[in-house]
Amino acid sequence: MKKKIDTYIGYILVVLMMLMTLDVLWGVITRYAIGHQASWSEELARFLLIWIGTLGAAYASGQNMHLAIDLLMPKLPESAQKRLKVVIAMLIIAFVLAVMVIGGSRLMYVTQVLGQLSPALRIPIWMVYSIVPVSGLLIIYYKVNGLLSSDLETAA
């Protein structure tokens, strides 16, 4: 299951990067050929960057490629290292649940209730913010999967 999710997220990230590259290229061409850039082009690039960054963070977490400061871990015995990895994974799960899933869902709800639309594209802002709780759930899935697997290396 994890392999399929990784594959899908990877493809989605590639498509989003291609869209953003084409959008920025279009913006540069129109700025120099016509003399001004369409406002929707800059806004779309901003929204795509939000999605790529947030979804990319979830993907990196699932690949165990996230940033970590490794000062304490090498100094501990192997049994303590495993316990520390479990504690780290549990802290990540708690943080992501509180900030990304619950906080992101509330942000989506508020912007939906207020009916906020983006200025240029006129799309509901809650749709842009929807990637936050989705990415949070993906991170939680990856951490729980790492905790339940026999290889605790993916848990931290």
N, C-alpha and C positions, 0 to 999 in steps of 0.2 A: 504494500500500500504506500509506504513512504517513497519508494522509487517512482511510482506513478505520479504522486504529488510533486516530487522534485522535477520530474520531466515536464509536467504541465506548467508549473511556475516558471521553469526555465524558458519554455516557449513563449509564455505570456511576457516575460521580461524582454526577450529578444524582439517581439512584435512592438512592445512599447518603445524600446530604444530605436527601432527603425522609424516608427511614427514621429518620435521626437527629432530624430536626425533630419527627416524629410521636412518637418515643420520649421525647424530652425533654418535649414537651407532655403526654403521658400521665403522665409522672412528676410534673410540676407539678400536674396535675389531681388525681391520686390523693393527693398529699401534702396538698392542701388539702381535698379532699372526704372522704377516708377518714381522714386523720390520719397516714398513713405511706406512704412510697414503696416500691414493690417493689424489692428489691435487684437483680433481673435488669435492671430498667430503667436503672439507673445503669451497670451493667457493660456492657450493650449499647451505651449512648452512648459509653462509653470505647473500646470495640473499634471502633465505627464511626468515631470520631475518628482512631484510629490508621490505619485504612484510607484515610480521606479525605485525611489529611495526607500519607501516604506515596505514595499513587497520584496525588494532586494535585501533589506535587513532580515526579513523573515526567512528568505532563502539562505542567506549566509548563516543564520542561526541553525537552520536545519543541516547545513553542511559542516557545522562546527568551525566556521571560519570567522566568527565574530571576534572583536577586540577583547583581549584579556591581559591582565597584568599578572605575570606568573612569578611572583616573588616568594610566596609562602609555600606553594605546592611542592616544589622540588626538595624542600627541607623537611618534609613530613614523611613518615613511613607509608608504605603502600596502602595499608588499611585506613589510615587517617586521610590519605589522598582521596580514596573512594568516598568516605563519609563527607569530606569537604565538597566534592563534586555534587553529591546529592543535596547538600545544603545550598550550594550555589544555584542548582537547578530549581529548587523550591523557591528561593528568593526571586529568581527570574520569573517564574510562573506567577507568584504573588504580585510582583510589580506590573507585569504585562496584563494580568487580569484587571487590576485596579485602574491602570492608566490607559491602556490601549483598548481593552474590550469594554469595560464599563464607561470610562471617560469618553472614548471614541463613540460609543453608542449614544451617550447623552449629547455629545456635540452634534451628531447626525440628527437626533430628535429635535434639538433646539433649532437648528438651521432649517429643518423641514417644517416645523410649526411656524417659524417666522417667514417661511416662503422665500428665503434668500436665493437670488439668482446671480450667476456670474455676470459681470457687466458686459462683456463682449460676446461670449458664446450663448448666454441666456440659458444655461443649464442649471438645474438645482445644485446648490453648493453641497447639500448632503450627499450627493452622488460622488463628489470629489473626496469627501471625508469618509466615505464608506470603506475605503481601503484600510483605514486604521484598525477598526475592530476585526476585519478579515485577517489582516496580518498578525494581529494579536492572537487570534485563535490558531493560526498556523504555528506561531512560535510556541504556544502552549502545547499543541499537538506534538511538535518536535521534541520538546523537553520531556513530556510524559512518555513518549515513545523511547527516548533515551534512557529514562529511569526504569522502564519496564524491560528494556533489552538487557541481555547479559553483559553487553559491552558498555560500561559506564562512561567510556570516553566521550560518547555523544551526549551525555547528560549535562555536562558543564560547558 
